[in-house]
């Protein structure tokens, strides 16, 4: 296991009771967390509670897919809102500022 030393600055920390306490600065060893690329997690959807699979993407960010037997590639609709929208005007929507 490799790690990296970092210096944690002195700071005040707020307690759950509402008070504060002073935390000293000091050196600490942080273990490498590795890359999130390809990491998969099964969890509940925060919107509807269904089981989904979250996958770490190569360039950062996450993709959320429906969970089932194996890893499906169907994006989960609760967490992919607004995709597929176009800047093109819909022919069924009238122009509010045009001539009648």
C-alpha positions in Angstrom: 0.0 0.0 0.0 1.4 3.3 -1.0 0.2 6.6 0.4 0.9 10.3 0.5 1.8 12.5 3.4 -0.3 15.7 3.8 -0.5 18.5 6.4 -3.8 19.0 7.9 -4.3 22.7 9.0 -5.4 23.7 12.4 -9.1 24.5 12.5 -12.1 24.8 14.6 -14.7 22.0 14.4 -18.4 22.5 15.1 -19.9 19.8 17.4 -23.4 18.4 17.0 -24.3 20.1 20.3 -23.6 23.5 18.7 -20.3 24.2 20.5 -16.9 24.4 18.9 -13.6 22.7 19.6 -10.1 23.5 18.3 -8.3 20.8 16.3 -4.5 21.0 16.1 -2.7 20.8 12.8 -0.4 17.8 12.0 0.9 15.4 9.4 -1.1 12.4 8.4 -0.7 9.6 5.9 -3.5 9.2 3.4 -3.8 5.9 1.6 -4.3 5.9 -2.1 -7.9 5.5 -3.0 -7.3 4.3 -6.5 -9.2 5.3 -9.5 -13.0 5.4 -9.6 -12.8 4.3 -13.3 -14.9 1.2 -13.6 -16.0 1.2 -10.0 -19.5 -0.1 -9.6 -21.9 0.3 -6.7 -25.4 -1.1 -6.2 -27.6 1.3 -4.3 -31.1 2.6 -4.0 -32.3 5.4 -6.3 -32.6 8.7 -4.2 -35.8 9.6 -6.1 -37.9 6.4 -6.2 -35.9 3.9 -4.1 -35.5 1.3 -6.8 -32.2 -0.6 -7.0 -29.7 0.9 -9.5 -26.0 0.5 -10.5 -23.7 3.5 -10.4 -20.6 3.2 -12.5 -17.5 5.5 -12.4 -16.7 6.9 -15.8 -13.2 7.2 -17.3 -13.2 11.0 -17.5 -14.8 11.5 -14.1 -18.5 11.6 -13.1 -20.9 8.7 -12.8 -23.4 6.9 -14.9 -26.5 5.4 -13.4 -28.1 2.3 -14.9 -31.0 0.0 -14.2 -30.1 -3.0 -12.0 -30.9 -6.5 -13.0 -29.1 -9.7 -13.7 -25.7 -8.6 -15.0 -24.9 -5.0 -15.8 -27.5 -3.6 -18.2 -26.7 -0.5 -20.2 -30.2 1.1 -19.9 -29.8 4.5 -18.2 -32.0 5.0 -15.2 -34.6 7.6 -16.0 -34.8 9.3 -12.6 -31.2 10.4 -12.7 -30.9 11.3 -16.4 -33.5 14.0 -16.7 -33.2 16.4 -19.6 -31.2 14.2 -22.0 -32.5 14.1 -25.5 -33.9 17.7 -25.4 -33.3 19.7 -28.5 -32.8 23.4 -29.1 -35.1 23.0 -32.2 -38.5 24.6 -32.0 -41.4 22.1 -31.6 -43.9 22.4 -34.5 -46.9 21.9 -32.1 -46.0 24.8 -29.8 -47.2 28.2 -31.0 -44.9 31.2 -31.0 -45.8 33.6 -28.2 -44.4 36.7 -29.8 -45.0 36.1 -33.5 -47.9 37.3 -35.5 -51.2 35.5 -35.1 
